[in-house]
Amino acid sequence: MRDEKENKYVAGDTVYAKVNPEVKLVVRRYIHRIYYCQFPNELGRKELALFERELV
């Protein structure tokens, strides 16, 4: 059994993608090891689905 927490970020955390680190993202939800992130200043824009290794 693992004692460590499964996910590193929780809903509401501010993160940045490794491919575009100057763009701020907000974690909306975490399901099955995928983070669903939205752009905080552009609510009409589609959200991104990223793995933990793709986030900074």
Phi and psi restraints in degrees (value plus and minus 20) as a CYANA .aco file:
   2 ARG   PHI    -106.5   -66.5
   2 ARG   PSI     112.0   152.0
   3 ASP   PHI    -108.9   -68.9
   3 ASP   PSI     -44.1    -4.1
   4 GLU   PHI     -97.3   -57.3
   4 GLU   PSI     135.7   175.7
   5 LYS   PHI     -88.1   -48.1
   5 LYS   PSI     119.4   159.4
   6 GLU   PHI     -90.7   -50.7
   6 GLU   PSI     -64.2   -24.2
   7 ASN   PHI    -129.2   -89.2
   7 ASN   PSI     126.8   166.8
   8 LYS   PHI    -104.8   -64.8
   8 LYS   PSI     -53.4   -13.4
   9 TYR   PHI    -134.8   -94.8
   9 TYR   PSI     131.0   171.0
  10 VAL   PHI    -136.1   -96.1
  10 VAL   PSI     146.5   186.5
  11 ALA   PHI     -77.4   -37.4
  11 ALA   PSI     112.7   152.7
  12 GLY   PHI      78.6   118.6
  12 GLY   PSI     -32.9     7.1
  13 ASP   PHI     -90.4   -50.4
  13 ASP   PSI     124.2   164.2
  14 THR   PHI    -110.9   -70.9
  14 THR   PSI     108.7   148.7
  15 VAL   PHI    -155.0  -115.0
  15 VAL   PSI     151.3   191.3
  16 TYR   PHI    -155.7  -115.7
  16 TYR   PSI     120.6   160.6
  17 ALA   PHI    -100.1   -60.1
  17 ALA   PSI     123.6   163.6
  18 LYS   PHI     -83.4   -43.4
  18 LYS   PSI     -53.3   -13.3
  19 VAL   PHI     -94.5   -54.5
  19 VAL   PSI     -43.6    -3.6
  20 ASN   PHI    -165.7  -125.7
  20 ASN   PSI      52.5    92.5
  21 PRO   PHI     -90.5   -50.5
  21 PRO   PSI     -31.2     8.8
  22 GLU   PHI    -104.7   -64.7
  22 GLU   PSI     -28.0    12.0
  23 VAL   PHI    -118.2   -78.2
  23 VAL   PSI     102.8   142.8
  24 LYS   PHI     -98.9   -58.9
  24 LYS   PSI     118.2   158.2
  25 LEU   PHI    -147.6  -107.6
  25 LEU   PSI     132.4   172.4
  26 VAL   PHI    -141.0  -101.0
  26 VAL   PSI     108.4   148.4
  27 VAL   PHI     -89.0   -49.0
  27 VAL   PSI     103.4   143.4
  28 ARG   PHI    -112.7   -72.7
  28 ARG   PSI     -64.0   -24.0
  29 ARG   PHI    -179.1  -139.1
  29 ARG   PSI     143.0   183.0
  30 TYR   PHI    -149.9  -109.9
  30 TYR   PSI      96.7   136.7
  31 ILE   PHI    -158.2  -118.2
  31 ILE   PSI     108.3   148.3
  32 HIS   PHI      29.8    69.8
  32 HIS   PSI      30.1    70.1
  33 ARG   PHI      45.5    85.5
  33 ARG   PSI       0.1    40.1
  34 ILE   PHI    -142.1  -102.1
  34 ILE   PSI     111.3   151.3
  35 TYR   PHI    -115.6   -75.6
  35 TYR   PSI     108.1   148.1
  36 TYR   PHI    -121.4   -81.4
  36 TYR   PSI      93.3   133.3
  37 CYS   PHI    -136.4   -96.4
  37 CYS   PSI     123.4   163.4
  38 GLN   PHI    -139.5   -99.5
  38 GLN   PSI     141.2   181.2
  39 PHE   PHI    -106.6   -66.6
  39 PHE   PSI      98.7   138.7
  40 PRO   PHI     -86.3   -46.3
  40 PRO   PSI     -50.5   -10.5
  41 ASN   PHI    -114.0   -74.0
  41 ASN   PSI     -27.8    12.2
  42 GLU   PHI    -151.6  -111.6
  42 GLU   PSI      60.0   100.0
  43 LEU   PHI     -88.6   -48.6
  43 LEU   PSI     -44.5    -4.5
  44 GLY   PHI     -98.1   -58.1
  44 GLY   PSI     -31.8     8.2
  45 ARG   PHI     -98.1   -58.1
  45 ARG   PSI     124.7   164.7
  46 LYS   PHI     -83.5   -43.5
  46 LYS   PSI     127.9   167.9
  47 GLU   PHI    -101.9   -61.9
  47 GLU   PSI     142.5   182.5
  48 LEU   PHI    -124.3   -84.3
  48 LEU   PSI     125.0   165.0
  49 ALA   PHI    -130.5   -90.5
  49 ALA   PSI      94.8   134.8
  50 LEU   PHI    -151.3  -111.3
  50 LEU   PSI     128.8   168.8
  51 PHE   PHI    -103.9   -63.9
  51 PHE   PSI     141.2   181.2
  52 GLU   PHI     -78.8   -38.8
  52 GLU   PSI     -56.4   -16.4
  53 ARG   PHI     -88.2   -48.2
  53 ARG   PSI     -34.7     5.3
  54 GLU   PHI    -112.1   -72.1
  54 GLU   PSI     -21.4    18.6
  55 LEU   PHI    -128.8   -88.8
  55 LEU   PSI     132.0   172.0
